[in-house]
Amino acid sequence: MSFSVSSTERQLIYPRPEAGIDKRQDFAIDLLQAILTKMPRKYQLQESLFPAQQDRALLLLNDKKLDIVWTGTSDHREKHYRAVRIPIQKGLLGWRLLLVNEDQKNLLRDVHTIEQLKLFSVGLGGGWPDVALFSDNGFVVHTTTSYEALFKMLQKRRFDLFPRSVLEVWSELESYKSMGIAVESNVALHYPYANFYFVHRDDKQLAQDIAQGFNQLIDSGEYERMFQKSYQHILDRAQLSERKILSLKNGFFRKPDDKEKKYYFNL
């Protein structure tokens, strides 16, 4: 795979979703399609023939078998891959609601501190940056390499809490409601975190083109319209201002500089 720039259209291969009902990628794909219309060179998106969990997708990116991946960031990932440091969803990946079993909707009613919250175990995907984050904050973390298996493990009470982005949790609840899961009613978590578009470390031109197109969408107001259409009703449903917000530290995240802060959600 060559990174040379020419007048011909370049195909950008991205990873197929891990599960057929997995909707987590929809906004990132739609946004990237819009970004492509603003970029100075011609690109076309192409889904890969195979699904890939986060760490594997990044390895395939490193091997130039994928051209672009979107995933949660960390210092390690930004050292080994080239990140476009504009959060795809305003940093809302770091605002979390907690999936629990349906009979435990008020499990955290009497929880007011992180120390109290740490009495409950957490389930996460193996290879997700969140694993190190929750472990670093003192939580007992259970992992599996299968996204769908996490819902089964929660149902079987292998762990107590499945933290999900406020933007993901309601669609996941709809997809897996037959398993008897629910969103816990009292608590929201917050930690500095974001998902970025990543390209190969050497693919500087593509990263610059994406950043240029992304900023054009933001400046024109088109990004905000897309975001509001996809997510405002979800944020309204989450009622974050009515919940106890418990904050975790994230020692694996490079804080946004003064120019980047404008991209992030504030409650």
Residue pairs with C-beta under 8 A, 6 or more apart in sequence:
1 64
1 65
1 67
3 200
3 202
3 203
3 205
3 206
5 41
5 205
7 42
8 42
9 42
9 43
9 44
10 41
10 42
10 43
10 44
11 43
11 44
11 45
11 46
11 67
12 43
12 44
12 45
12 46
12 67
12 68
12 206
13 46
13 47
13 48
13 65
13 66
13 67
13 68
14 29
14 32
14 45
14 46
14 47
14 48
14 66
14 67
14 68
14 69
14 70
15 47
15 48
15 50
15 51
15 52
15 57
15 60
15 66
15 69
16 47
16 48
16 49
16 50
16 51
16 52
17 24
17 25
17 51
18 51
18 52
18 53
18 146
18 147
18 148
19 51
19 147
19 148
21 175
22 147
23 171
23 175
24 168
25 70
27 88
27 89
27 167
27 226
27 230
27 231
28 70
28 88
28 195
28 197
29 45
30 226
30 230
31 88
31 217
31 223
31 226
32 45
32 68
32 70
32 197
32 210
33 45
34 217
34 222
34 223
34 226
35 210
35 213
35 214
35 217
36 43
36 44
36 45
36 213
37 213
38 212
38 213
38 214
38 216
38 217
39 209
39 210
39 212
39 213
40 209
40 212
41 205
41 209
43 206
43 209
48 60
48 65
48 66
52 60
52 66
53 125
53 126
53 127
53 145
53 147
54 69
54 71
54 72
54 125
54 127
54 128
55 126
55 127
56 127
57 66
57 69
57 71
58 69
58 71
58 77
58 80
58 81
58 198
60 66
60 69
61 67
61 68
61 69
61 81
61 198
61 199
61 200
62 80
62 81
62 200
62 201
64 200
67 199
67 200
67 203
67 206
68 197
68 198
68 199
68 206
68 210
69 81
69 197
69 198
69 199
70 88
70 195
70 196
70 197
70 198
71 77
71 195
71 196
71 198
72 93
72 128
72 129
72 130
72 193
72 194
72 195
73 83
73 129
73 193
73 194
73 195
73 196
73 253
73 254
74 129
74 132
74 252
74 253
75 252
75 253
75 254
76 252
77 83
77 129
77 198
78 254
80 201
81 198
81 199
81 200
81 201
82 198
82 199
82 200
82 201
82 202
82 203
82 204
82 207
83 196
83 197
83 198
83 207
84 196
84 197
84 198
84 199
84 207
84 210
84 211
84 214
85 196
85 256
85 260
86 196
86 211
86 214
86 215
86 218
86 260
86 263
87 93
87 194
87 195
87 196
87 263
87 264
88 194
88 195
88 196
88 197
89 165
89 167
89 194
89 195
89 227
89 231
90 227
90 263
90 264
90 265
91 192
91 193
91 194
91 256
91 263
91 264
91 265
92 165
92 166
92 167
92 231
92 265
93 165
93 167
93 193
93 194
93 195
94 165
94 190
94 191
94 192
94 193
94 194
94 250
95 165
95 166
95 188
95 189
95 190
95 240
95 265
96 163
96 164
96 165
96 166
96 188
96 189
96 190
96 191
97 163
97 164
97 166
97 169
97 183
97 184
97 188
97 189
97 238
98 108
98 161
98 162
98 163
98 164
98 183
98 184
98 187
98 189
99 151
99 154
99 161
99 162
99 163
99 164
99 169
99 172
99 173
99 181
99 182
99 183
99 184
100 107
100 154
100 160
100 161
100 162
100 181
100 182
100 183
100 184
101 154
101 155
101 157
101 180
101 181
101 182
102 180
102 181
102 182
103 180
104 160
104 182
104 184
105 182
105 183
105 184
105 185
106 184
106 185
106 186
107 120
107 160
107 161
107 184
108 117
108 120
108 184
108 186
108 187
108 244
109 185
109 186
110 116
111 117
111 186
111 187
111 244
111 246
112 244
113 246
114 137
114 138
114 246
114 247
114 248
117 139
117 187
117 246
118 137
118 138
118 139
118 140
120 160
120 161
121 139
121 140
121 141
121 142
121 159
121 160
121 161
122 134
122 139
122 140
122 141
122 142
122 159
122 160
122 161
122 162
122 163
123 141
123 142
123 143
123 144
123 150
123 153
123 154
123 158
123 159
123 161
123 162
124 130
124 131
124 134
124 141
124 142
124 143
124 150
124 162
124 163
125 131
125 143
125 144
125 145
125 146
125 147
125 150
126 143
126 144
126 145
127 145
128 143
129 193
129 252
130 163
130 193
131 141
131 143
132 252
133 191
133 193
133 248
133 250
133 251
133 252
134 141
134 163
134 248
135 141
136 249
136 251
136 252
137 248
137 249
140 159
142 153
142 158
142 159
144 150
144 153
150 162
151 162
151 172
151 176
151 179
151 181
152 179
153 159
154 162
154 179
154 181
155 179
155 180
155 181
161 184
162 181
163 189
164 172
166 188
166 234
166 235
166 238
166 240
167 231
167 234
167 235
169 183
169 238
170 183
170 234
170 237
173 181
173 182
173 183
186 243
186 244
187 243
187 244
187 246
188 238
188 240
188 243
188 244
188 245
188 246
189 245
189 246
189 247
189 248
190 245
190 246
190 247
190 248
191 247
191 248
191 249
191 250
191 253
192 250
192 253
192 255
193 250
193 253
194 253
194 264
197 207
197 210
199 206
199 207
199 210
200 206
214 223
217 223
217 226
218 224
218 263
240 267
241 267
245 267
256 263
256 264
